[in-house]
């Protein structure tokens, strides 16, 4: 996966990052049962398939091998757990919604700008990306927990024909780079239609 470095900009918490992204394109702001903080406890799961946004069956995605479905938050909002690493539950959240009013890049940049004052978060990368021949933007942020442990969150937002999908991989900073290839491979499974 191509990496583009940006300066050490500080941003708000990872949970706010997800909430803002979901609010910007009309999705609910509920948090996954999986941890977004390096200090949160691990959860367990079962199953291995992703879904589509509320009432719209227009996309499909399969998570990396070994990730098990932990919970279905609502239609189009699913959390998959990977292995527990360094005392943290690696997880992937997939959230779909409709009616985005901006491009994926503009949504991503707005999110990063709006949350830029939290000292525990650092933006490490951000860049335009192409996913399923569609408008996509990706970024990587790191969050330092109260224990001093650092979790990273790699996010992709993809937009097409009024539908937006946010994919969020969260893992310990020490292991995120090993997930880059598995995530890139699983992103190849993302497609519009069933």
MARVO-70324 format. One record per residue (C-alpha): x, y, z. Coordinates in pm, whole numbers. Layout:
BEGIN
<rec><xx>X</xx><yy>Y</yy><zz>Z</zz></rec>
...
END
This chain:
BEGIN
<rec><xx>0</xx><yy>0</yy><zz>0</zz></rec>
<rec><xx>146</xx><yy>334</yy><zz>-103</zz></rec>
<rec><xx>219</xx><yy>557</yy><zz>198</zz></rec>
<rec><xx>222</xx><yy>934</yy><zz>186</zz></rec>
<rec><xx>361</xx><yy>1107</yy><zz>494</zz></rec>
<rec><xx>213</xx><yy>1427</yy><zz>632</zz></rec>
<rec><xx>340</xx><yy>1647</yy><zz>913</zz></rec>
<rec><xx>261</xx><yy>1560</yy><zz>1276</zz></rec>
<rec><xx>-83</xx><yy>1723</yy><zz>1296</zz></rec>
<rec><xx>-270</xx><yy>1662</yy><zz>1622</zz></rec>
<rec><xx>-635</xx><yy>1555</yy><zz>1608</zz></rec>
<rec><xx>-919</xx><yy>1454</yy><zz>1846</zz></rec>
<rec><xx>-991</xx><yy>1101</yy><zz>1963</zz></rec>
<rec><xx>-1040</xx><yy>805</yy><zz>1730</zz></rec>
<rec><xx>-1400</xx><yy>763</yy><zz>1837</zz></rec>
<rec><xx>-1475</xx><yy>1122</yy><zz>1737</zz></rec>
<rec><xx>-1308</xx><yy>1054</yy><zz>1401</zz></rec>
<rec><xx>-1552</xx><yy>771</yy><zz>1332</zz></rec>
<rec><xx>-1854</xx><yy>968</yy><zz>1460</zz></rec>
<rec><xx>-1772</xx><yy>1272</yy><zz>1246</zz></rec>
<rec><xx>-1724</xx><yy>1054</yy><zz>938</zz></rec>
<rec><xx>-2056</xx><yy>885</yy><zz>993</zz></rec>
<rec><xx>-2238</xx><yy>1212</yy><zz>1060</zz></rec>
<rec><xx>-2094</xx><yy>1372</yy><zz>747</zz></rec>
<rec><xx>-2250</xx><yy>1111</yy><zz>523</zz></rec>
<rec><xx>-2571</xx><yy>1047</yy><zz>710</zz></rec>
<rec><xx>-2496</xx><yy>734</yy><zz>915</zz></rec>
<rec><xx>-2566</xx><yy>673</yy><zz>1280</zz></rec>
<rec><xx>-2288</xx><yy>752</yy><zz>1527</zz></rec>
<rec><xx>-2301</xx><yy>437</yy><zz>1737</zz></rec>
<rec><xx>-1962</xx><yy>297</yy><zz>1830</zz></rec>
<rec><xx>-1854</xx><yy>-62</yy><zz>1763</zz></rec>
<rec><xx>-1844</xx><yy>-300</yy><zz>2056</zz></rec>
<rec><xx>-1479</xx><yy>-355</yy><zz>1965</zz></rec>
<rec><xx>-1233</xx><yy>-115</yy><zz>2128</zz></rec>
<rec><xx>-1121</xx><yy>208</yy><zz>1964</zz></rec>
<rec><xx>-871</xx><yy>275</yy><zz>2241</zz></rec>
<rec><xx>-552</xx><yy>83</yy><zz>2317</zz></rec>
<rec><xx>-675</xx><yy>64</yy><zz>2680</zz></rec>
<rec><xx>-1011</xx><yy>-100</yy><zz>2601</zz></rec>
<rec><xx>-1076</xx><yy>-470</yy><zz>2675</zz></rec>
<rec><xx>-1099</xx><yy>-731</yy><zz>2400</zz></rec>
<rec><xx>-1426</xx><yy>-876</yy><zz>2267</zz></rec>
<rec><xx>-1489</xx><yy>-1204</yy><zz>2085</zz></rec>
<rec><xx>-1692</xx><yy>-1276</yy><zz>1769</zz></rec>
<rec><xx>-1818</xx><yy>-1530</yy><zz>1514</zz></rec>
<rec><xx>-1898</xx><yy>-1542</yy><zz>1136</zz></rec>
<rec><xx>-1710</xx><yy>-1387</yy><zz>847</zz></rec>
<rec><xx>-1917</xx><yy>-1184</yy><zz>592</zz></rec>
<rec><xx>-1988</xx><yy>-810</yy><zz>544</zz></rec>
<rec><xx>-2313</xx><yy>-644</yy><zz>436</zz></rec>
<rec><xx>-2464</xx><yy>-338</yy><zz>275</zz></rec>
<rec><xx>-2594</xx><yy>2</yy><zz>388</zz></rec>
<rec><xx>-2941</xx><yy>43</yy><zz>536</zz></rec>
<rec><xx>-3198</xx><yy>-100</yy><zz>290</zz></rec>
<rec><xx>-2959</xx><yy>-53</yy><zz>-8</zz></rec>
<rec><xx>-2800</xx><yy>-372</yy><zz>-137</zz></rec>
<rec><xx>-2541</xx><yy>-203</yy><zz>-350</zz></rec>
<rec><xx>-2198</xx><yy>-307</yy><zz>-217</zz></rec>
<rec><xx>-2017</xx><yy>-608</yy><zz>-78</zz></rec>
<rec><xx>-1692</xx><yy>-665</yy><zz>114</zz></rec>
<rec><xx>-1512</xx><yy>-957</yy><zz>277</zz></rec>
<rec><xx>-1272</xx><yy>-881</yy><zz>567</zz></rec>
<rec><xx>-917</xx><yy>-1019</yy><zz>594</zz></rec>
<rec><xx>-886</xx><yy>-1392</yy><zz>655</zz></rec>
<rec><xx>-928</xx><yy>-1484</yy><zz>1021</zz></rec>
<rec><xx>-1143</xx><yy>-1184</yy><zz>1112</zz></rec>
<rec><xx>-1469</xx><yy>-1299</yy><zz>1272</zz></rec>
<rec><xx>-1793</xx><yy>-1102</yy><zz>1287</zz></rec>
<rec><xx>-1828</xx><yy>-964</yy><zz>1638</zz></rec>
<rec><xx>-2151</xx><yy>-770</yy><zz>1607</zz></rec>
<rec><xx>-2404</xx><yy>-629</yy><zz>1366</zz></rec>
<rec><xx>-2469</xx><yy>-277</yy><zz>1497</zz></rec>
<rec><xx>-2751</xx><yy>-211</yy><zz>1250</zz></rec>
<rec><xx>-2796</xx><yy>-270</yy><zz>878</zz></rec>
<rec><xx>-2469</xx><yy>-179</yy><zz>711</zz></rec>
<rec><xx>-2266</xx><yy>-146</yy><zz>1034</zz></rec>
<rec><xx>-2057</xx><yy>-451</yy><zz>1122</zz></rec>
<rec><xx>-1752</xx><yy>-512</yy><zz>1342</zz></rec>
<rec><xx>-1505</xx><yy>-796</yy><zz>1276</zz></rec>
<rec><xx>-1243</xx><yy>-901</yy><zz>1531</zz></rec>
<rec><xx>-896</xx><yy>-1013</yy><zz>1432</zz></rec>
<rec><xx>-638</xx><yy>-1152</yy><zz>1674</zz></rec>
<rec><xx>-567</xx><yy>-1005</yy><zz>2013</zz></rec>
<rec><xx>-224</xx><yy>-839</yy><zz>1994</zz></rec>
<rec><xx>-27</xx><yy>-663</yy><zz>2266</zz></rec>
<rec><xx>-335</xx><yy>-679</yy><zz>2492</zz></rec>
<rec><xx>-556</xx><yy>-514</yy><zz>2227</zz></rec>
<rec><xx>-835</xx><yy>-659</yy><zz>2011</zz></rec>
<rec><xx>-747</xx><yy>-585</yy><zz>1648</zz></rec>
<rec><xx>-1074</xx><yy>-505</yy><zz>1470</zz></rec>
<rec><xx>-1232</xx><yy>-388</yy><zz>1146</zz></rec>
<rec><xx>-1554</xx><yy>-188</yy><zz>1129</zz></rec>
<rec><xx>-1752</xx><yy>-158</yy><zz>807</zz></rec>
<rec><xx>-2023</xx><yy>109</yy><zz>794</zz></rec>
<rec><xx>-2239</xx><yy>201</yy><zz>497</zz></rec>
<rec><xx>-2476</xx><yy>490</yy><zz>447</zz></rec>
<rec><xx>-2651</xx><yy>693</yy><zz>182</zz></rec>
<rec><xx>-2668</xx><yy>1052</yy><zz>59</zz></rec>
<rec><xx>-2311</xx><yy>1180</yy><zz>94</zz></rec>
<rec><xx>-2300</xx><yy>1542</yy><zz>-19</zz></rec>
<rec><xx>-1923</xx><yy>1558</yy><zz>-75</zz></rec>
<rec><xx>-1647</xx><yy>1361</yy><zz>-242</zz></rec>
<rec><xx>-1461</xx><yy>1100</yy><zz>-37</zz></rec>
<rec><xx>-1152</xx><yy>1323</yy><zz>-31</zz></rec>
<rec><xx>-1346</xx><yy>1625</yy><zz>93</zz></rec>
<rec><xx>-1517</xx><yy>1418</yy><zz>364</zz></rec>
<rec><xx>-1178</xx><yy>1281</yy><zz>477</zz></rec>
<rec><xx>-1011</xx><yy>1621</yy><zz>481</zz></rec>
<rec><xx>-1307</xx><yy>1777</yy><zz>666</zz></rec>
<rec><xx>-1291</xx><yy>1505</yy><zz>930</zz></rec>
<rec><xx>-918</xx><yy>1552</yy><zz>983</zz></rec>
<rec><xx>-956</xx><yy>1931</yy><zz>1001</zz></rec>
<rec><xx>-1248</xx><yy>1918</yy><zz>1247</zz></rec>
<rec><xx>-1066</xx><yy>1691</yy><zz>1490</zz></rec>
<rec><xx>-723</xx><yy>1851</yy><zz>1477</zz></rec>
<rec><xx>-697</xx><yy>1976</yy><zz>1836</zz></rec>
<rec><xx>-675</xx><yy>1651</yy><zz>2039</zz></rec>
<rec><xx>-317</xx><yy>1598</yy><zz>2162</zz></rec>
<rec><xx>-351</xx><yy>1218</yy><zz>2199</zz></rec>
<rec><xx>-406</xx><yy>1171</yy><zz>1821</zz></rec>
<rec><xx>-152</xx><yy>1214</yy><zz>1541</zz></rec>
<rec><xx>-232</xx><yy>1202</yy><zz>1170</zz></rec>
<rec><xx>40</xx><yy>990</yy><zz>1011</zz></rec>
<rec><xx>-80</xx><yy>960</yy><zz>650</zz></rec>
<rec><xx>-357</xx><yy>1076</yy><zz>419</zz></rec>
<rec><xx>-407</xx><yy>1039</yy><zz>44</zz></rec>
<rec><xx>-658</xx><yy>990</yy><zz>-235</zz></rec>
<rec><xx>-714</xx><yy>624</yy><zz>-319</zz></rec>
<rec><xx>-912</xx><yy>428</yy><zz>-575</zz></rec>
<rec><xx>-1137</xx><yy>147</yy><zz>-456</zz></rec>
<rec><xx>-1363</xx><yy>-45</yy><zz>-695</zz></rec>
<rec><xx>-1303</xx><yy>226</yy><zz>-959</zz></rec>
<rec><xx>-1461</xx><yy>476</yy><zz>-720</zz></rec>
<rec><xx>-1385</xx><yy>797</yy><zz>-535</zz></rec>
<rec><xx>-1198</xx><yy>699</yy><zz>-216</zz></rec>
<rec><xx>-979</xx><yy>867</yy><zz>47</zz></rec>
<rec><xx>-765</xx><yy>701</yy><zz>312</zz></rec>
<rec><xx>-581</xx><yy>812</yy><zz>624</zz></rec>
<rec><xx>-389</xx><yy>665</yy><zz>916</zz></rec>
<rec><xx>-401</xx><yy>810</yy><zz>1267</zz></rec>
<rec><xx>-242</xx><yy>702</yy><zz>1595</zz></rec>
<rec><xx>-399</xx><yy>738</yy><zz>1940</zz></rec>
<rec><xx>-203</xx><yy>719</yy><zz>2262</zz></rec>
<rec><xx>-410</xx><yy>568</yy><zz>2543</zz></rec>
<rec><xx>-384</xx><yy>655</yy><zz>2913</zz></rec>
<rec><xx>-164</xx><yy>348</yy><zz>2964</zz></rec>
<rec><xx>86</xx><yy>484</yy><zz>2711</zz></rec>
<rec><xx>0</xx><yy>216</yy><zz>2453</zz></rec>
<rec><xx>-65</xx><yy>342</yy><zz>2101</zz></rec>
<rec><xx>-334</xx><yy>213</yy><zz>1864</zz></rec>
<rec><xx>-347</xx><yy>301</yy><zz>1496</zz></rec>
<rec><xx>-656</xx><yy>338</yy><zz>1286</zz></rec>
<rec><xx>-646</xx><yy>313</yy><zz>905</zz></rec>
<rec><xx>-966</xx><yy>439</yy><zz>743</zz></rec>
<rec><xx>-1100</xx><yy>429</yy><zz>389</zz></rec>
<rec><xx>-1410</xx><yy>617</yy><zz>280</zz></rec>
<rec><xx>-1545</xx><yy>530</yy><zz>-63</zz></rec>
<rec><xx>-1832</xx><yy>714</yy><zz>-235</zz></rec>
<rec><xx>-2036</xx><yy>626</yy><zz>-544</zz></rec>
<rec><xx>-2386</xx><yy>721</yy><zz>-664</zz></rec>
<rec><xx>-2507</xx><yy>854</yy><zz>-328</zz></rec>
<rec><xx>-2368</xx><yy>567</yy><zz>-121</zz></rec>
<rec><xx>-2069</xx><yy>598</yy><zz>113</zz></rec>
<rec><xx>-1885</xx><yy>315</yy><zz>289</zz></rec>
<rec><xx>-1636</xx><yy>368</yy><zz>572</zz></rec>
<rec><xx>-1389</xx><yy>86</yy><zz>646</zz></rec>
<rec><xx>-1187</xx><yy>127</yy><zz>968</zz></rec>
<rec><xx>-904</xx><yy>-108</yy><zz>1073</zz></rec>
<rec><xx>-780</xx><yy>-60</yy><zz>1431</zz></rec>
<rec><xx>-470</xx><yy>-235</yy><zz>1567</zz></rec>
<rec><xx>-177</xx><yy>-171</yy><zz>1802</zz></rec>
<rec><xx>79</xx><yy>64</yy><zz>1650</zz></rec>
<rec><xx>338</xx><yy>-213</yy><zz>1679</zz></rec>
<rec><xx>139</xx><yy>-443</yy><zz>1447</zz></rec>
<rec><xx>-54</xx><yy>-218</yy><zz>1206</zz></rec>
<rec><xx>213</xx><yy>-231</yy><zz>934</zz></rec>
<rec><xx>181</xx><yy>-610</yy><zz>920</zz></rec>
<rec><xx>-194</xx><yy>-568</yy><zz>850</zz></rec>
<rec><xx>-139</xx><yy>-331</yy><zz>556</zz></rec>
<rec><xx>-104</xx><yy>-611</yy><zz>298</zz></rec>
<rec><xx>-390</xx><yy>-821</yy><zz>439</zz></rec>
<rec><xx>-613</xx><yy>-513</yy><zz>436</zz></rec>
<rec><xx>-505</xx><yy>-419</yy><zz>82</zz></rec>
<rec><xx>-580</xx><yy>-776</yy><zz>-32</zz></rec>
<rec><xx>-923</xx><yy>-777</yy><zz>134</zz></rec>
<rec><xx>-1007</xx><yy>-438</yy><zz>-20</zz></rec>
<rec><xx>-987</xx><yy>-612</yy><zz>-359</zz></rec>
<rec><xx>-1306</xx><yy>-795</yy><zz>-255</zz></rec>
<rec><xx>-1496</xx><yy>-466</yy><zz>-224</zz></rec>
<rec><xx>-1737</xx><yy>-416</yy><zz>-511</zz></rec>
<rec><xx>-2059</xx><yy>-240</yy><zz>-595</zz></rec>
<rec><xx>-2359</xx><yy>-466</yy><zz>-643</zz></rec>
<rec><xx>-2411</xx><yy>-813</yy><zz>-499</zz></rec>
END
